[in-house]
Amino acid sequence: MRKNTIDNLNKSVKYFNSFNVEKSLKHARIALDGAYKLKDHSLTAKSYNIIAVNFDEFGEVSKSIVYFKKFLEYAELAKNDTLMDWANNNLGNVYYHKIKDYKTSVSYYLKGLSYSKKINDRFEVLFSELNLCAAYFKLKEFDKGLQCLKNTQTTVKETRDIQPKVAYNTLYGIYCSYKGNAVLAESYFKEAEKICLANDIEIIRADLAELYLTMYEHFERNNQFEKALIYFKKNTELLEQLHNKERKQSFAKAANQIEFKELEKQINVIESEKNKQSKDLKNSRIITLLFALILLFLILLLYSQYKNIRYREQKNKELSQANQELKEAKEKAEIASNLKTQFVSTISHELRTPLYGVVGITDILIDEHKELAQNQHLNALKFSAKYLLSLVNDLLQMNKIEENKVELEKVPFHLQYELNEIVESLQFIAIRNSNKLHYEIDTQIPKMLVGDKLRLSQIFINLVSNALKFTKNGTVFVKATLLEKTEETCKIKFYVIDTGAGISKENQHKIFDKFVQLDRKSGDYQGTGLGLSIVKKLLELFNSKIELESELNQGTTFHFDISFEIDKNFQNNPTNIDEMPIKINSNYKILVVEDNKINRIVTKKILDSGNIESVIVEDGYIALDILDYENFDAILMDINMPLIDGYETTKMIRKKGIKTPVIALTAYDRSEILEKVNLSGMNEVLMKPFEVQNLYKILNKYNTQQN
């Protein structure tokens, strides 16, 4: 009987591979009957497996899961690790292909992989890794999937099995497609197709149908719609060939026979149990049997407890090892993060330092030569330096924006003043391209608003400068219109309109991506390709989004909505309160500690222009000596100096009992150094390049406190 059962199982598998469903299920039913009679759990499990795959192949998902779980149940009874591997992988396949529950499929695939490794079967491991890779790709966990794929490389080359080779090339194609390497992706797809076409058997044709669907999705994602349609049709035609009406009818007939036999088998089991219970009740030895069963149960329970204790000890050991590895990985990640932070901080400092010199020297020229105050070129130089500083800050802090670590400030500002300053600052670009640049503000918009004026200015600078660069002999128009207004807030719609080159429909969705620069026929436009990406990110901070309307050679319109609070205290103020000059009402004496020669010149000129007496020294040790015999109203302290840095210098000043206010004058980002500043005993932070008004505010603040 055993040989006959095994023969029927083999025939069932053979007919399934050739899609002869009726014969496959017929022999599976006969094998299942034989396995039950033999009480052979392994053969029973295999019989349920071939029944389940037949149901799965023709879309009877719920029934296939029932039979796959019976397969798993009897594989566990048989304590057969190979069958456990098959059962978990097959259940993973149902949840992956039919239910599209990829997380559940991953859990089954991981169990299958553990059994594959346990039996040390390289080719079973191969199938488990490929299945797991596909599921990870569906969950967008491409790094995990790629690792699984790399694990299979050697075995795929060695195996003669066709399916793993097809799967390997298909999955690498999916990965390359995700990474944007369309050419390499298509080469992998073509290799998979070539293998399938060279092995024209039914089960490989099913793989080919799935490959065509993947290629359709790839070409559609890359906007190659003609190619996508070709592979969609190929997929449809192949599926129709595989699942024709005659096969479905034969399947239904054979499936009904299996259902009937399964029901009949369950009834027989119930009747058998009923008869057994009747005989047991009549048997005078039932009490002895019960005691024996209880004793056996207790022995098994004790054995189970022993096994559980050993198991927990093993798992605790593994957990401790995993925790140690996790700790080491965490330490490495923290080291890498600290290196990144140090790099960003250093680059920020090294870029801001020369910009401080440029802005400072420009201010000195304007101050010493009043006739140059309205000089367009000099103002453009100052604006460019400031804008470069802003761009540096955006580039270096892009990761903070993307990680939602940047918060908008709320400060009063005059909208017309800000827009006028931006428009005037960009006039030199307009003149260069023979453009007219102007703006219009709805008179119903309150004069003074509360919001992040710096971020708003960055948005307009990017949009207006882009419009001017891509417009020749035309017009760029900035417009602000009131949409809604309450006592506390108002909603404003902003427009930036140009009559320039325009943007084609197919490129409009690309321009907001980072580092994207569209090809232009009319000129060579410089830029990093970050401008519109930064605009999009900044508007997201305002809970807004950028809208675009454009056609080639018809110009472009960008528009967006932002809500602001209304500043009632300053709504009648004609200028921004932060821009109004502050008078110096006291004779100050300032000690400046700065190692950079140009920065010393700039800082001294700034202080001289405010009639502030200053003493300039180049390192902390000299400053400490001077403070022994000379008093100052405040100390401007550079942070990064070669002999002794600003932190240590300030600590030594405080140890001397000197309480003079120390103001950190630095090119580092404020948030990066604030903790060290406070710990060292410094009082304030002033960023390079600094506005004179900000220094005056700090000096007045501490002068008022001392008085």
Buried (B, 14 or more C-beta within 10 A) or exposed (E): EEEEBBBBBBBBBEBBEEBBBBBBBBBBBBBBBBBBEBEBBBBBBBBBBBBBBBBBBBEBBEBBBBBBBBBBBBBBEBEBBBBBBBBBBBBBBBBBEBEEBBEBBBBBBBBBBBBBBBEEBEBBBBBBBBBBBBBBBBEEBBEBBBEBBEBBEEBBEEBEBBBBBBBBBBBBBBBBBBEEBBEBBBBBBEBBBEBBEEBEEEBBBBBBBBBBBBBBBBBBEBEBEEBBEBBBEBBBEBBEEBBEEEBEEBBEEBBEEBEEBBEEEEEEEEEEEEEEEEEEEEEEEEEEEEEEEEEEEEEEEEEEEEEEEEEEEEEEEEEEEEEEEEEEEEEEEEEEEEEEEEEBBEEBBEBBBBBBBBBBBBBBBBBEEEEBEEEEEBBBBBBBBBBBBBBBBBBBBBEEBEEEEBEBEEBBBBBBBBBEBBBBBBBBBBBEBEBBBEBEBBEEBBBBBBBBBBBBBBBBBBBBBBBBBBBBEBBBBBBBBBEEBEEEBBBBBBBBBBBBBBBEEEEBEEBBEBEBBBEEEEEEEEEEEBBBBBBBBBBEBBEBEBEBBBEEEEBBBBBBBBBBBBBEEBEEBEBBBBEEEBEBEEEBBBBBBBBBEBBBBBBBBBBEEBEBEBBBBBBBBBBBEBBEEEEBBBBBBBBBBEEBBBBEBBBBBBEEEBEBBBBBBBBBBEEBBBEBBEEBBBBBBBBBBBBBEBBBBBBBEBBEEEE
